[in-house]
Amino acid sequence: MNRKTGIYASIITFIAVAVFALCMLFGAILNNDSPGKAGSYFSSICIALGFVSMVCAYISYMPSENKAVGLIALSFSIMYCVTIIIVYFTQLTTLRLQVLSEEAKALLDYSEFGLFFNYDLLGYAFMALATFFTGVKLETKSRNEKILKYLLCIHGIFAVSCFVMPILGVFSADMAGGNIIGTIVLEFWCIYFMPICLLSYGYFKNR
């Protein structure tokens, strides 16, 4: 069951990341991002759920002497999942279905680079930490698994930028080209993370 959980979680996460990338891309090209936003928000929730399941599967294969590191990875993945689901569930419900004041919208609307945008970056900082602690003690048996280990650990670097950028106020509502820059950054992240999902699928399939 541990093997199947890892395989299914890797597939779900890969599909969710691919859908997220397509929604962001089509939204940018068509310049009509309402459907794209909803699709990217929903797929982000699916990424979070799939990722937590994937981390749990990784932990099931860790030897007892590495379980503490595995539990740290699991803790960060749960923190990521909860934060992300709160952010994007709010976008799909409260923000979409209710008429809000400008002040409330500035805080809750992810695209306004306000409070919930900062929460989103904080969530991805937790995700990056989870991948780092997952990869640092990952036992490898093949070249592909070594590549997976490196990708997971290097992904941990994103934690620094995701944590620091909101504090420095890098993004703001009046920032010229902010949406385009954000889309490019997210597309780059998708290109980076999709191989992690594919290699994770191979990792669990070979167990």
Protein Blocks (a to p, Z undefined) as FASTA:
>chain_A
ZZmmmmmmmmmmmmmmmmmmmmmmmmmmnopaklmmmmmmmmmmmmmmmmmmmmmmmmmm
pcfklmmmmmmmmmmmmmmmmmmmmmmmmmmmmmmmpccdfklmmmmmmklopmklmmmm
mmmmmmmmmmmmmmmmpccfbfklmmmmmmmmmmmmmmmmmmmmmmnomacfklghklmm
mmmmmmmmmmmmmmmmmmmmmmmmmZZ
